[in-house]
Amino acid sequence: MTRAEMLSNLVVEGRRYDLAKLRELAAELDLPLADVLVVAEHPVPACLLPPPRDGRALCEFAYRVTHCDHAQLASLEASVSRLVSADSSSGRGVSDAGAATASDRDGFAGVLDGLLRNRGFGVMELPFAGLSRSTINGMLNGRWHTLQQLKAMAGPLGWRYEDLAAVAGEPLGAFNDCSMLCHHVGRVYVAAIPLTTAQLIEACAEADRVSGREDQGAWRPWGRPLCPGEVVRQDGFDRG
């Protein structure tokens, strides 16, 4: 069975699969278990979802990641994973306790909504991916999805566009590809799912460091206490 057939079958039959089967599919497809649960219309346990965190910190992080090239993205993904591993409270075993409610949107619109929520993204937090916010809202409201739009959204989600097209039921074919972000960018966002606001701020600084963005620092929500050695600049950015 091809990847496209596996994903199409997951859309149709996934509600009948148990967690063990969905785990197996997630490993075989190399997709986050939370994403496979969304496609199969299963609730996503809260332990697989992002913790409560500052939306602007997430927005700043998402933007800074887009300045990295492929080698820098690989380095940043590793750094983000180390931040997660260093936090002993970030164990994310699967249970049904606190499971997130399924999206009330039908079909692919519900899947796309769920994939974004798995990463903590709303339309306002997404980096610019070559689509207007009204277009993304149209996709989320089930009004349209074209191959061009799916390719643009696949990058920040960390998905292959062919996989997203299979889930959307969109036949592959030629299209005007003007996508801006590749799936390596999305892999960093997936790695960052467990990060708290404070960890996102650290990841912002690391993204600036590896990409070579000069004199930017990492944005700090004003309510967060300063860490030792931090200095607040007038523009609202930190410099340790």
Buried (B, 14 or more C-beta within 10 A) or exposed (E): EEBBEBBBBBBEEBEEBEBEBBBEBBEEBEBBBBBBBBBBBBBBBBBBBBBEBBBBBBBBBBBBBBBBEEEBBBBBBEBBBEBBEEBEEBEBEBEEEEBBEBBEBEEBBBBBBBBBBBBBBBBEBBBBBBBEEEBBEBBBEBEEBBBBBBBBBBBBBBBBBBBBBBBBEBEEEEBEEEBBBBBBBBBBBBBBBBBBBBBBBBBBBBBBBBBEEEEBBBBBBEEBEEEEEBEEEEEEBBEE
